[in-house]
Amino acid sequence: MSAGQLLVDPVEAAHRLLGATLTGRGVGGIVVEVEAYGGVPDGPWPDAAAHSYRGLSGRNAVMFGPPGRLYTYRSHGIHVCANVSCGPDGTAAAVLLRAAVVTDGVDVAQDRRGPAVRTAGLARGPGNLCSALGITMADNGIDLFDADSPVRLTLRATDGAVGGPRVGVSQAADRPWRFWLAGRPEVSAYRRSPRAPAAGASD
């Protein structure tokens, strides 16, 4: 499969990324949790929770395509998080990689995360996923389908997806754009942002 498989809306791209194999710097894993994000108010998928909602900038340019590129950012100025761009080139959309099960290089991931972290928690949560796989801010914009990239993605069809609201967003907080594979202990817990409206009062 190629980046062309992600030339779709962010929700469909999120489903296609579940079960994908992600490989980075000696560690491989299977993606088990993702979140879809759209773009600008006048685009096909307006999304007030997306970094791209206010338009193109130097920070979010990768979200505008082409599909299959890695968009990295720092959460709270500390943790690196990784997204995969999707949709047509020039249209903002991406999928946040929230959790993975480490299948190869467990010892390498353990060294990066620390000896006290249990195996199921090595790549649970977007910051921990990047830490386990050695993904850094310098990887922003790389082509995940290029065989020479330090971080690579292989899409694989899978079943058993479950959906619900995204974690920690204060806008569009009820939108069921978080997806995960049922029964996986690596999936992170749902936490609603304290700044979000009461459940049912958001889109």
N, C-alpha and C positions, 0 to 999 in steps of 0.2 A: 504494500500500500504506500501511497505518497501523500504529499501535502494537499493534493487535489481532493482527497477525501474529507478535508476540513473546509472546503469551499461551500459551507452551509451555514444556517443560522446557529447562534451560540448554544441553544438547547440541544439541537441535533449533534453539534460538535462535541458537547459534553458527554452525550451518550456514546459517541464513537471513541472518546478518549478513555472511558471506563474499560478496564481490562487491558489497556495498552501496556507495552513493556517500555520502561524508561531506563536508560543506561547512562551513567555519568561517573567518570573517573574511578573505575574499579568497582562500582556498585551497580547492581541491576535490581529493578523492582517492578511490580505490577500495580498500576494505578487503580485504587479502590474507592476514591472519593474525589469529586470535582465540584466546581461551582461555575455557572455560566454568567457572563457579563456582556451587556450590550454596549450602546454608545450614546451619541448625541441626541438631543430632543427631536430634531427633524429627520433622524435616520430611521432605518427600518426596525430597529430594536432599541427605542429610547430606554435609558436605564440610569436613574439618578444615583445609583450606588456605584456606577462604573467610573474609573479614573478618567475615561475619555468623555464623560458627559458634557463637560464645558468646552470641548473642542480639542483640536490637535495642538500638542505642545512638544517640546523636546523630551519631556519626561515620558509621555505616553505614546510616542510616535509608532512604536512597534505594534500597538493595538490596532492601528489602521491598516495593517497588512504589509506584505502578502501573508496568506495563511501558512501555518506551520512554523512560525518563528517564536522564539522564546522571549517573553516579556518579563523582566525581573524588576522588582521594586523592594524597598525596605518597609516593613511593617513597624510602626512606632519608632522608626529610625534605627532599628536594631536588626530584626530578622529578615533575611532575604526570602522573598516569595516568588514562585514561578508560575507563569501563565503561558498558554499556547494561543497564539493569534488564530482567528478563524474568519470565515466569511470572505466576501470579495475584497480584492486589494483596493484600498482607499476607504473602506467602510469599517468603522470601529467595532470590534467584538473580540472577546478572548475567553478562555476557560482557565480558571485557577485550579492548579493541581493541589488538592488538599491533603491527600494521604496516599501512601503506597505500602505494599507488603514487600519487604526486602527479600529477594530470592537468591541473589548472588552477591558475594563480597560482604557477607554479614560481619565478618571480623573488621573490615575496613570501616563500615558504617558504625560499628560499635566504638571503634577508636575515635571517630569524629564526634560521636554523641556522648560518650562517656560510659564507664563500666556499670553504672547504676541503672541505666536505661534498659528496660526489658525489650526483647526482640520485637514484640508486637508494637512497641512505641517508638521504634527507631525512626520511622518516617510518618508518624501520626501528627497531622497538623502541617500547614504549608511551610512554616519556618523550619520545622524539624525535617521535612522531606528534603529541602534544599541543603540543609546541613549534612544529612546522611549521604546524599549523592554528590556532595562537593560543588554544588551550584553556587555561583557568586554573581555579583552585580556585573562583572566583566563579561558574563555570558549573554547579556542583553542583546537581542537581535539575531542570535545565531539561528541557522537553519537546522531544525531538529531532524530533518530527513536527509541531511548531507552526511554521507558515510565518514567524512573527515571531521565532523563536529565533535567537540568534547562531550556533549550531551546529545543523545539520540533517542528517537521515539519510533516504535513500531506498533501500528494499530492492529488490534485483534478483536474480532466480534465476540461479545459476551452477553450473557443473560443475567437476570436477577437484580436489575437496577431498581432502587427505591428513591423517591423524591421528597423534598421538603424545603422549608425556608433556608436561605443562606445564613451563614454564621456571622454575627457581630456587625451587620450593616445597619445603619440608622435610617437609610432611605430605601424604599422599595423592599421593606423588611419582610413582608408576607409572601413575596413572589417565590414560588416553589422551584427555584433554579439551582438548588443543591441536589446532587445525585450521588448515590453510593451503592456498593454491592452489599446486598443483605447478608448478615451473619459474619461479617469480617471484623475481627477484634481490632484491626488497625484503624478503623474509621473513627474520626474524632467525635466528641460529644457536641450536641447542639447548645449554643449559648446565644441568646438574643441580646442585642446591644441595649444597654440601659437608656440610650438616647433615642431608641426607636419608639414610634407610637405603640399604643396598646395593640395586642394581637387582633387582627381583623380590621384595623384602622389604616392600614397601609396597602400598597398594591403588591 
